[in-house]
Amino acid sequence: MSRAELIEELRWKKFPVLNDGFVCLVDVMGEDNSVVQAARVSYGAGTRKVSDDRTLIRYLLRHRHTTPFEMAEIKFLVRVPMDCWRQWIRHRTASVNEYSTRYSLAIDAAQTTKPDEWRTQASSNRQGSDAPLPTDAGQAFTQSENELQNHARDVYQARIDAGIAREQARKDLPLSTYTEAYWKIDLHNLLHFLSLRMDSHAQQEIRDYSTTIGEEIVKPLFPLVWEAFEDYRLGGLFLTRLDHEVISRLMTTAGQQGLTPPFSTDLFLNVQDKSWESLKRCRERDECQLKLIRMGILKAE
């Protein structure tokens, strides 16, 4: 399939997200070669094989040379619940034009939650969620959600029918109401958005949108960039100076004791950074421990 055929196949195709949301490609400027072309203004022409393009793209992303990635842009049309949109719009590096409920009637659709989709509050993260509620308990919340959304819509419609201004009639609509927006962003800032919002710590709903954007649209349009992004951002692991020092002490101590990885939590605590020792709870220590477990250096105890 040619590049032009691929774009035409993707353009205006609505990829569903949640119960009534979607993302779709409106337009795209640039491709993998746009990143390479911009970089070679600085690095010189060199060779121009696809393998060399791949090597250069991977080098740029690995070493955080971001400007060449700003030379490509993608414009999307998205339909997203307003509470999710609040997180989305915090990324202030895009051009946005949103559906206006001052000029038009609010979209008659709201995000709904299935009985097995209600999540409990995470105990270790004030802004995160944890395991789902039992389905039986969730059934009651799903029913009350439906009743609330229908009532709010009826109140809104009654105000509209009575001639109340749209800008005032809308004020009691729930945050689950869908909005739509055109969202145009360069590739560098899009990858930054995706690295944060596809992360396991992101809220599930915006993670669903980000994953759809990445897998269904960015990946086929920029395959070499996406491969590097998966390797160095999504699948990468950032180590701090303290992490490096802990690993060094851990390996030295283990070598002296004749131990082989994965090592115990007790050994990790014995070589932890001194600034962590007196803290009963320490997020930096916990994050370091999780990194070492992921690397196979520590046991998952």
Secondary structure by P-SEA (a helix, b strand, c coil): ccaaaaaaaacccccccccccccccccccccaaaaaaaaaaccccccccaaaaaaaaaaaaaaccccccccbbbbbbbbbcaaaaaaaaccccbbbbcccccccccccbbbbbcccccccccccccccccccccaaaaaaaaaaaaaaaaaaaaaaaaaaaaccccccccccccccbbbbbbccccaaaaaaaaaaaacccccaaaaaaaaaaaccccccccaaaaaaaaaccccbbbbcaaaaaaaaaaaaaaaaacccccccaaaaaaacccccccccccaaaaaaaaaaaaacccccc
